[in-house]
């Protein structure tokens, strides 16, 4: 176990103390340990207090090497952060929708335009959040992208906020991705 500023020994001992506190108690955590070859590995440790079980009379620890999993999770986090930085750096409005028309991504530009935070619309249905948009060119065009998997480009005036939009919509995997840029009148 690594004894350094990251507190691996302290965390492990804390889990063990929790489990030792009474029959049936459990704990689980990821901890770094030194492998026989000298490298550091991540292990997921699961502990259970079976002191009251006469067949066991002990605290059972099971562990699994999760080093590769943690490395993959870190790679995914870095990639996700890079993609988010790209999407946030573009000047156009950008949204992504799933097959049920729920927002899966909203950049800051969209959030500013609609006066809500991304968290307020993520997971919500675009047509329920903006019912007036269903009676505009947005709906048939977005539906075409969803059903035919055909990219579309169109211009339209959106009366609720009195803006013109140059819209580009694409189908990618299970998402409809839409980039919008407000045009001057």
C-alpha positions in Angstrom: 0.0 0.0 0.0 1.3 3.4 -0.9 1.9 5.7 2.1 2.1 9.2 0.7 0.3 12.5 0.4 -2.6 10.8 -1.4 -3.6 9.0 1.9 -4.0 5.5 0.6 -3.0 3.8 3.9 -5.3 6.2 5.8 -8.2 5.5 3.5 -7.6 1.7 3.6 -7.4 1.8 7.4 -10.6 3.9 7.6 -12.5 1.3 5.5 -11.1 -1.5 7.7 -12.2 0.4 10.8 -15.7 0.9 9.4 -16.0 -2.9 8.7 -14.5 -3.8 12.1 -17.2 -1.7 13.8 -19.8 -4.5 13.8 -21.1 -7.7 12.3 -22.2 -7.6 8.7 -20.6 -4.2 8.0 -19.2 -3.7 4.5 -16.9 -1.2 2.8 -15.5 -0.8 -0.7 -12.8 1.4 -2.1 -10.1 1.8 -4.7 -6.5 1.9 -3.3 -3.1 2.0 -4.8 -0.7 -0.9 -3.9 2.8 -1.7 -5.0 3.0 -4.8 -7.3 5.7 -7.4 -6.9 7.4 -6.0 -10.0 7.7 -2.6 -8.3 5.0 -0.8 -10.2 2.0 0.8 -8.6 -1.4 -0.7 -9.3 -5.0 0.2 -8.4 -7.1 -2.4 -6.7 -10.7 -2.3 -5.7 -11.0 -3.8 -2.3 -14.3 -5.1 -0.9 -14.5 -5.9 2.8 -17.2 -7.6 4.9 -17.3 -8.3 8.6 -18.1 -12.0 9.1 -16.8 -12.2 12.7 -20.2 -13.4 13.9 -20.3 -16.2 11.3 -18.8 -19.3 13.0 -17.8 -20.8 9.7 -15.7 -17.7 8.9 -15.0 -15.8 12.1 -13.1 -13.1 10.3 -13.2 -10.0 8.1 -13.2 -11.1 4.5 -11.3 -9.0 1.9 -11.7 -9.4 -1.8 -9.7 -7.4 -4.3 -9.5 -6.9 -8.0 -6.9 -5.2 -10.1 -8.6 -2.2 -11.7 -5.6 -0.4 -13.0 -6.6 -0.8 -16.7 -10.2 0.3 -15.9 -9.0 3.4 -14.2 -6.6 4.2 -17.0 -9.4 3.9 -19.5 -11.7 6.1 -17.3 -8.9 8.8 -17.3 -8.6 8.6 -21.0 -12.3 9.0 -21.4 -12.3 12.0 -19.0 -9.5 13.7 -20.9 -11.3 13.1 -24.3 -14.6 14.3 -22.9 -12.9 17.5 -21.5 -11.2 18.1 -24.9 -14.5 17.7 -26.8 -16.3 20.0 -24.3 -13.6 22.7 -24.7 -14.0 22.5 -28.5 -17.8 22.8 -28.3 -17.6 25.7 -25.9 -15.0 27.5 -28.0 -17.2 27.7 -31.1 -19.1 31.0 -31.6 -22.2 29.3 -33.0 -24.9 27.9 -30.8 -24.6 24.1 -30.5 -27.0 21.5 -29.1 -27.2 17.7 -29.3 -30.4 15.7 -28.9 -31.0 12.0 -28.4 -33.7 10.0 -30.2 -36.4 11.0 -27.7 -35.6 14.7 -28.5 -33.9 15.2 -25.1 -31.0 17.6 -24.8 -27.7 15.8 -24.3 -25.5 18.8 -24.8 -26.1 22.6 -24.8 -23.1 25.0 -25.1 -22.9 28.3 -23.3 -24.0 30.3 -26.3 -27.3 28.5 -26.4 -27.7 28.8 -22.6 -27.2 32.6 -22.9 -29.7 32.9 -25.8 -32.4 31.0 -23.9 -31.7 32.4 -20.5 -31.2 29.1 -18.8 -28.2 27.1 -17.6 -27.2 23.9 -19.5 -28.2 21.9 -16.4 -31.7 23.3 -16.5 -32.4 21.9 -20.0 -30.2 18.7 -20.1 -32.3 15.6 -20.2 -35.4 17.6 -21.1 -37.4 17.3 -24.3 -36.8 20.2 -26.8 -40.5 20.3 -27.8 -41.7 20.4 -24.2 -39.2 23.1 -23.3 -40.0 25.1 -26.4 -43.5 24.1 -27.5 -43.7 27.1 -29.9 -40.8 25.8 -31.9 -42.8 22.7 -32.9 -45.0 25.0 -35.1 -42.0 26.3 -37.0 -39.6 25.0 -39.6 -37.4 23.6 -36.8 -39.7 20.6 -36.2 -40.0 19.2 -39.8 -36.3 19.8 -40.5 -35.1 18.2 -37.3 -37.5 15.3 -37.8 -36.1 14.8 -41.3 -32.6 14.6 -39.9 -33.7 12.1 -37.3 -35.8 9.8 -39.6 -33.9 10.1 -42.9 -30.4 10.6 -41.4 -30.0 13.4 -43.9 -28.1 16.6 -43.0 -30.1 19.7 -43.5 -29.3 23.4 -43.8 -32.0 26.1 -43.7 -32.6 29.7 -42.7 -35.6 30.7 -40.7 -37.0 33.5 -38.5 -37.9 32.5 -35.0 -40.7 34.9 -33.8 -40.4 34.1 -30.0 -37.0 35.8 -29.9 -37.2 37.8 -33.1 -34.0 36.3 -34.6 -33.0 34.8 -37.8 -31.0 31.5 -37.8 -28.8 29.8 -40.2 -29.3 26.2 -39.1 -27.1 23.1 -39.9 -28.4 19.8 -38.4 -26.7 16.4 -38.7 -27.4 12.9 -37.5 -24.5 11.3 -35.7 -24.8 7.9 -34.0 -28.0 8.2 -31.8 -27.8 12.0 -31.6 -29.1 14.8 -33.7 -26.4 17.5 -33.5 -27.5 21.0 -34.4 -25.3 24.1 -34.9 -27.1 27.4 -35.1 -25.8 30.8 -35.9 -27.9 34.0 -35.4 -27.9 36.1 -38.6 -28.2 39.8 -38.7 -31.5 41.2 -40.1 
